[in-house]
Amino acid sequence: MRRLTLRLLPLLTLLLVVAACARPAASPTFAPPPTPGPTAAATPTAAPTAPGITLVDDEGTTIELPGIPETIVSLTPATTELLFGLGVGERLRGRTDLDLYPAEATALPVVATYQGVRIEDVVAIGPDLVIAGGNNFTAAGDVTRLRDLGIPVLVVYAPDLDGVLADVRLVGQAVGEEEAAEGVVGAIQTRIDEVTAAVAGLDRPRTFYEIGYEPEIYGPAPDSFVADMVNLAGGEPITTTDPAVFAIPLERLVTLDPEVIVLGDAAYGTCPHSVATRAGWAGMTAVRDGQVRPADDIIITLPGPRLGEGLAALALAIHPDADIEPPTAGSEYCSEL
């Protein structure tokens, strides 16, 4: 179980001003006209070329681009959202079937699904750059095939919030929008600072963030991105025992006894009242005290430009009375809301 692995700020235009130096007028002179001679051949002047871009992606692979890419394929929803946030959405020519935000993205052709990348479709587009998801979100074999075909592939994967901000900068560098990327980073960081200041003096309840319930109970792994978000939002994250495992046994959950349960799967129909009817859940403090709340998993776990809004949504799910401005947008929840 994985959650993806960064908003709209105009790029400032750099202006170059050249000052002309006045020359004093020369005294007139008189000389006989020059004797005509052979005309020297003009020396051809090479057209200036854009400097190349060297990148190191999150897997440590060095990618060389001859210049700023004009045709881009995105293989993660977070990257698609980020590219629109950087103001280069018009350069996108392909997306995954999960890329639904912003609305303009849905008009792009789908070149990847949960079954994998449609290599032939990507090749037909002829991208200057493909941005893929790490931690096998984009299958490693598909990344290799694209690279073998000579297509530059930048793999991004952010394990924590610092990694998200670093990836925003990396993608900004890749597409020649470094200043816009700094603007996105600044907006995210400002929101994070607001949220963490608001929850700093509050109690930190034991919090279980439910990623999914069937066929197993799924929650954050230790030291994972979601656990990091819960911690910053003012909760003590309840996690699995292994960084590579996202399934948590009911017995462990009962023993750790969450005081708050946040339903990240609310957008898929899971409602607080249904949690109380699950076998073995009624005795948990969160269920007994009515501290089971839905949340917008998309903005909470998608490492894109709305991540600061996601942290605000998560903090309000953990601390409903916290002095935090609610997020500006969110997903539809279960029928209780």
C-alpha positions in Angstrom: 0.0 0.0 0.0 1.6 3.2 -1.1 0.5 6.8 -1.2 1.9 9.2 -3.6 4.6 10.3 -3.6 3.6 19.6 -4.2 0.5 26.1 -5.9 -0.2 28.5 -8.5 2.4 31.3 -8.3 3.4 33.4 -11.4 7.0 33.2 -12.5 8.7 36.6 -12.1 10.2 37.9 -15.3 13.9 38.9 -15.2 14.6 42.2 -17.0 18.0 42.9 -18.5 18.8 46.7 -18.9 21.9 47.7 -21.0 23.1 51.3 -20.6 24.7 52.9 -23.7 27.8 55.0 -23.2 27.9 58.3 -25.2 31.0 58.9 -27.2 32.4 62.5 -27.8 32.1 63.6 -31.4 35.4 63.2 -33.4 37.0 66.1 -35.4 36.2 65.9 -39.1 39.1 64.7 -41.2 39.6 64.6 -45.0 41.2 61.8 -46.8 41.1 60.3 -50.3 38.7 57.5 -50.7 40.1 54.0 -50.1 41.2 51.9 -53.1 38.6 49.2 -53.7 39.8 45.8 -52.8 38.5 42.2 -52.4 35.6 41.9 -49.9 36.3 39.7 -46.9 34.1 36.8 -46.4 31.7 37.1 -43.5 32.4 34.8 -40.6 29.3 32.8 -39.7 28.1 33.3 -36.2 26.8 30.2 -34.3 23.3 30.5 -32.9 23.2 30.5 -29.1 22.2 27.2 -27.6 20.3 26.6 -24.3 22.6 25.2 -21.6 22.1 21.6 -20.7 20.5 20.6 -17.4 22.0 17.9 -15.1 19.7 16.3 -12.5 20.1 13.7 -9.9 16.8 12.0 -9.1 15.6 10.4 -5.9 17.1 7.1 -6.8 20.5 8.6 -7.4 20.4 8.4 -11.2 22.0 11.3 -13.1 19.8 12.6 -16.0 21.2 14.9 -18.7 18.8 17.1 -20.6 20.0 19.1 -23.6 17.8 22.0 -22.6 14.5 22.9 -21.0 11.9 20.2 -21.9 8.9 21.3 -23.9 7.1 18.0 -24.1 6.6 16.3 -20.7 4.8 13.1 -19.6 3.9 12.8 -15.9 3.5 9.3 -14.3 2.3 10.5 -10.9 -0.8 12.6 -9.8 1.4 14.7 -7.5 3.8 15.6 -10.4 0.9 16.4 -12.7 -0.5 18.8 -10.1 2.9 20.3 -9.5 3.6 21.0 -13.1 0.3 22.9 -13.4 1.2 24.7 -10.2 4.5 25.7 -11.7 2.7 27.2 -14.7 3.9 24.6 -17.3 0.7 22.5 -17.6 0.6 23.3 -21.3 3.8 21.3 -21.8 2.2 18.1 -20.5 1.2 15.5 -23.1 0.4 12.5 -21.0 -0.7 11.4 -17.5 -1.9 8.4 -15.5 -5.6 7.5 -15.0 -5.3 8.8 -11.4 -4.4 12.3 -12.4 -7.7 14.2 -11.8 -6.5 17.5 -10.4 -6.6 20.2 -11.6 -9.5 19.7 -13.9 -7.5 20.6 -17.0 -5.4 17.5 -16.4 -8.3 15.2 -17.3 -8.1 16.3 -20.9 -4.7 14.8 -21.3 -4.3 11.3 -22.8 -3.8 8.5 -20.3 -0.5 6.7 -20.8 -0.3 4.7 -17.6 -2.7 2.8 -15.3 -2.3 0.4 -12.4 -1.4 -2.2 -15.0 1.7 -0.2 -16.0 3.0 2.3 -18.5 1.8 2.1 -22.1 5.3 2.3 -23.5 4.1 2.6 -27.1 1.9 5.6 -26.3 4.7 7.4 -24.5 7.1 6.8 -27.4 4.5 8.1 -29.8 4.4 11.4 -27.8 8.2 11.7 -28.1 8.7 13.5 -24.7 11.7 15.4 -23.8 11.2 14.3 -20.2 9.2 11.7 -18.3 8.7 12.2 -14.6 8.0 8.9 -12.8 7.1 7.8 -9.3 9.7 6.0 -7.1 9.2 3.2 -4.6 7.9 1.2 -7.5 4.9 3.5 -8.0 6.0 3.5 -11.6 7.3 -0.1 -12.2 11.1 -0.2 -12.3 10.9 -2.3 -15.4 8.9 0.4 -17.2 11.4 3.1 -16.2 14.2 0.9 -17.6 12.4 0.3 -20.9 11.8 4.0 -21.4 15.5 4.8 -20.7 16.6 2.1 -23.0 14.6 3.8 -25.7 16.5 7.0 -25.1 13.8 8.8 -23.2 15.0 10.8 -20.1 13.2 9.6 -17.0 13.3 11.5 -13.7 12.2 9.4 -10.7 10.8 11.2 -7.7 9.9 9.8 -4.3 9.5 11.8 -1.1 9.7 9.7 2.1 8.8 12.7 4.3 7.9 16.4 4.2 11.4 17.6 3.7 11.6 15.2 0.7 8.4 16.7 -0.7 9.9 20.2 -0.7 13.2 18.9 -2.2 11.2 17.3 -5.0 9.3 20.5 -5.7 12.7 22.2 -6.2 14.0 19.2 -8.3 11.0 19.3 -10.7 11.3 23.1 -10.9 14.9 22.8 -11.9 14.0 20.1 -14.5 11.4 22.2 -16.3 13.3 25.5 -16.0 11.0 27.0 -13.4 13.2 27.2 -10.3 11.8 30.6 -9.1 8.2 29.3 -9.4 9.2 26.2 -7.4 10.6 28.3 -4.6 7.2 30.1 -4.5 5.4 26.8 -4.2 7.9 25.7 -1.4 7.3 28.9 0.4 3.5 28.6 0.3 3.7 25.0 1.6 6.1 25.9 4.3 4.1 28.9 5.5 1.0 26.7 5.9 3.0 24.0 7.7 4.4 26.7 10.1 0.8 27.9 10.8 -0.5 24.4 11.6 2.4 23.3 13.8 2.2 26.6 15.8 -1.5 26.1 16.3 -1.1 22.5 17.7 2.2 23.1 19.6 0.6 23.5 23.0 -2.2 20.9 22.6 -2.3 17.3 24.0 -1.0 14.7 21.5 -3.6 11.9 21.3 -2.6 8.4 20.1 -3.8 8.6 16.5 -4.4 5.9 14.0 -4.7 7.1 10.4 -6.6 4.4 8.5 -5.5 4.1 4.9 -7.8 1.1 4.2 -9.8 -1.6 6.0 -10.2 -4.5 3.6 -8.9 -7.1 3.2 -6.7 -6.1 6.0 -6.4 -3.0 8.2 -3.9 -0.6 6.6 -2.1 2.2 8.4 1.2 4.1 8.3 4.5 2.4 8.6 7.1 3.7 11.1 9.1 6.7 9.8 6.8 6.9 6.8 5.4 10.0 5.1 2.0 9.6 6.7 3.4 9.0 10.2 5.4 12.2 9.7 2.2 14.1 8.8 0.4 12.8 11.8 3.2 13.9 14.1 3.3 17.4 12.6 -0.5 17.6 12.9 -0.3 17.1 16.7 -0.9 13.4 17.1 1.2 10.4 18.2 1.1 8.1 15.2 0.1 4.5 15.7 2.1 2.5 13.1 3.0 -0.9 11.9 6.2 -2.5 13.2 8.0 -2.6 9.9 8.8 0.3 7.5 8.0 -1.9 4.5 4.6 -3.2 5.9 1.4 -1.2 5.9 -0.9 -3.9 7.3 -1.5 -3.8 11.1 -3.1 -6.7 13.0 -6.3 -5.9 14.9 -4.6 -7.2 18.1 -1.9 -4.6 17.8 -4.4 -1.8 17.2 -6.5 -2.8 20.2 -3.4 -3.0 22.4 -2.2 0.5 21.3 -5.7 1.8 21.8 -6.0 4.9 19.6 -7.6 7.9 21.1 -8.4 9.4 17.7 -9.0 7.5 14.4 -8.7 9.4 11.2 -10.5 7.8 8.2 -8.3 8.4 5.2 -10.5 6.0 3.3 -13.6 8.2 3.9 -13.7 9.2 0.3 -14.2 5.6 -0.6 -17.3 5.1 1.6 -15.9 4.4 5.1 -18.0 6.3 7.7 -17.5 6.8 11.4 -20.7 4.9 12.3 -19.5 1.8 10.4 -16.3 1.7 12.4 -18.3 1.1 15.6 -19.9 -1.9 14.1 -16.6 -3.7 13.3 -15.9 -6.7 15.4 -13.3 -5.9 18.1 -13.4 -2.2 17.6 -16.0 -1.1 20.1 -13.6 -1.1 23.1 -11.1 1.3 21.6 -11.0 4.7 23.3 -11.5 6.6 20.0 -14.6 4.5 19.1 -16.1 4.6 22.6 -15.6 8.4 22.9 -16.8 9.2 19.3 -13.4 10.4 18.2 -13.5 8.8 14.7 -13.4 11.4 12.0 -13.2 11.4 8.2 -10.4 13.3 6.3 -9.4 14.2 2.8 -6.8 11.6 2.0 -6.0 13.1 -1.4 -4.6 16.4 -0.1 -3.1 14.7 3.0 -1.1 12.1 1.3 -0.5 13.5 -2.2 3.0 15.1 -2.1 2.0 18.1 -4.2 1.3 21.8 -4.0 -1.7 21.3 -1.7 0.3 19.5 1.0 0.1 22.4 3.4 -3.7 22.3 3.1 -3.5 18.6 3.7 -1.7 19.1 6.9 -4.3 21.6 8.0 -7.1 19.1 7.2 -5.3 16.3 9.2 -4.7 18.6 12.2 -8.4 19.6 12.3 -9.3 15.9 12.2 -7.1 15.3 15.2 -7.9 18.6 17.0 -11.3 19.8 15.7 -11.1 22.9 18.0 -7.7 24.0 17.0 -7.3 27.6 15.7 -6.5 26.6 12.1 -8.0 28.0 8.9 -9.8 25.1 7.2 -8.4 23.9 3.8 -9.8 25.7 0.8 -10.8 22.5 -1.0 -11.4 18.9 -0.3 -12.9 15.7 -1.5 -16.4 14.4 -0.9 -16.8 12.1 2.1 -19.2 9.5 3.2 -22.9 10.1 3.4 -22.7 11.2 7.0 -21.3 14.6 6.0 
